Amino acid sequence: MGPARILIDPVQFRLTLDRLAHQLVEEHGDFANSALIGVQPRGVHLASRLHTRIAQILGGEGPRQGDLDITFFRDDFRRRGQPLLAAQTNLDFTVEGLRVVVVDDVLFTGRTIRAAMDALLAHGRPANMELAVLIDRRFRRELPIEATYIGRRVDSLDSQRVRVAWSELHGGEDRVELWNPETEHG
Amino acid sequence: MAEFNHRHLLGIRGLSRSDVETIFATAREFKDVINRPIRKVPSLRDLTVANLFFENSTRTRLSFELAEKRLSADVVNFSAALSSVNKGETLADTVRNILAMKVDMVVMRHPHAGAAHYLSQKIDVPIINAGDGTHEHPTQALLDSFTLTEELGSLQGKKVCIFGDIRHSRVALSNVRCLQLLGAEVMVCGPLPLIPKHFSSLGVKVEYDMDEALMWCDVANVLRIQLERQEAEVPFFPSLEEYHAQYGLTVERLNRLGVSPLVLHPGPMNRGVEISSELADRDDAIILDQVENGVAVRMAVLYLLAGRLGGSED
C-alpha cells in the first residue's frame, strides 16, 4: 500500500480515548452492573485501552471486560473461497442482566455489529447493549445500526481504507490512517 | 492467516500438520460454544447434511448429528438396514438419489475400505469419511489427538501406544497418521494375530508384551476388542479371559509397573476385557472428554469444509 494520510494523530488519539472513557464513566458510573466487550480481532485493543483509562479514572480494577469472536455469526460465511477462521472468545462472566458496551475500532457497514449482537445474545440476555467505536465511517451503512459513543466521524470514499494503528501491534505511536485506493497495489 | 484447502475429509492421509492445527484451533472455539447457555451458532443454517450409515454406529452418528445441529444445519439420516441397498442399488446410485433432494454435504460410514474415496470421484459434494471398513476414521483420530493436546500441550516427542485389536480397528491407521503428523512417536501393541504385518512399514514400533509397551509410553490408547469380528475359523485369541490376562489394562498392572500413562478409549468399552472398570471409572480418566471433544472436532471439520462451498446462489 502507498503512503497514508493521518486522520488522527497520536495527541488527538489520546484525547479521543480520554473523552470516550469519560463519557462511559459518566453514563455507567462505577460499572457495577456494566461490562466492556471488545469485538475480535480489532475491537479488543480499543476495549482494553478504554478499560485501562476507566480504571485510572475510577481507581480499582476497572470494569468487567471480555473479548467476543463473531466469526460463526457472520453473514458472509460461504461467500469467500476460504473458510473464515475463528479468534478467541474470552468471556468469563455471563452477560445476563448486564449493561453491555460493545466496542469496535471502526463502524463501517454495520454487519460486524449485527453479528456481534447475535453472538453476544448466545451468552445470555443483557439488560441493554450500547456500541462504542473509535471511527464511524458514516454514509456506508448497509444495516440500520448506529453507535452510542463515537471517537470521530469520518467521511471517506467507499474504496478508501481506514486503519487504526495501535502502538503495541503496528509499532510507532497510536494513530488512525486513511489509505488511498490508487496506491494500494503499489 | 492459516488456510484449509480441502474439499473432502477422506482420511488423515492428505492432511498437513497445519491443517490439523487449524482444525484444532477451530474445535477449541466450538468447544466454548457448546458450553454456553445457547449451544448453537448459525454458520450452516442454509445447508443440509446427510448422514449415510451403511454400517451400524450409534455414537459416531449421534456425535455427527449433534455437531451438525449445533451448527444449525438441517440433517437427514440414512441407515442401510432400512434402505434399498438391500434391494440391490449401487452405492453411487443411492447417494445420487439422496443428493437429488438438494443435500449439500455427506457424512458416510461404510463397511468397505475406500468407499468414501470412490464416492468422492462420483459425486460433487464434500464427503466426510466417518469410517470406511478397517481403513480410516479421521474424525476419531482427530478427536483423540485433540484430547491429548488439551492434556499434554504439544504432542511433539510424546510416546503413544495403541493397544488391542489393531487388525479390525478403523481407528488405528488414522490415529497412527495423525499422531505422527503432530510429531508423536507411535507404538502398537497386541496379540500377534491382531496386528497386521504392514504396520511396521508405517514407521511405528510393534510390541507384543503389554508390560514393555506400558513402560515405554506416555499415552495408552486402548482399542475395543471387536467381539463381532472374531468369528474366524481359527480364533485370533483363545478366550476373552486369556485376552484380559495378557492385554487387559488394569489398575493393578499400572501399579505393579509403577507407571501412569494417560488412558484413552474410543468406546464402546468392553469392561473386564481390554480395560478394567476400576480404571475406566477413575476420576482422572479422560474417556468422556473424548466424547465431548468429538462433537467440537466434528463441528470444526464440517465448518471448515462448508466454508469452501463458496458463493451460495444469491
Contacts between the chains, C-beta under 8 A, distances in Angstrom:
chain1	res1	chain2	res2	distance
A	69	B	29	6.6
A	71	B	29	7.6
A	72	B	29	7.5
A	72	B	33	6.9
A	72	B	41	3.7
A	72	B	42	7.3
A	72	B	43	4.9
A	72	B	303	7.5
A	73	B	41	6.3
A	73	B	42	6.2
A	73	B	43	7.8
A	77	B	43	5.4
A	77	B	306	7.8
A	77	B	307	6.4
A	78	B	46	7.8
A	78	B	306	6.4
A	78	B	307	6.3
A	78	B	309	5.2
A	78	B	310	6.1
A	78	B	311	7.4
A	78	B	312	5.5
A	79	B	310	7.1
A	79	B	311	6.0
A	79	B	312	7.1
A	80	B	307	7.6
A	80	B	310	6.8
A	81	B	308	6.8
A	81	B	310	5.7
A	82	B	1	7.9
A	82	B	3	6.0
A	82	B	4	7.2
A	82	B	5	8.0
A	82	B	307	6.6
A	82	B	308	6.8
A	83	B	4	5.7
A	83	B	303	6.5
A	83	B	304	4.8
A	83	B	305	7.9
A	83	B	306	7.4
A	83	B	307	2.4
A	83	B	308	6.1
A	84	B	307	6.3
A	85	B	1	6.0
A	85	B	2	6.2
A	85	B	4	8.0
A	85	B	22	6.8
A	85	B	25	7.2
A	85	B	26	6.8
A	86	B	25	7.3
A	86	B	26	5.8
A	86	B	29	4.2
A	87	B	29	7.9
A	88	B	28	8.0
A	88	B	29	7.0
A	89	B	29	6.8
A	89	B	32	5.7
A	94	B	37	6.8
A	96	B	37	8.0
A	118	B	42	7.2
A	121	B	38	7.3
A	122	B	33	7.6
A	122	B	36	5.5
A	122	B	37	7.0
A	122	B	38	4.1
A	122	B	40	7.3
A	122	B	41	7.3
A	123	B	36	6.0
A	123	B	37	6.6
A	123	B	38	7.7
A	124	B	37	5.7
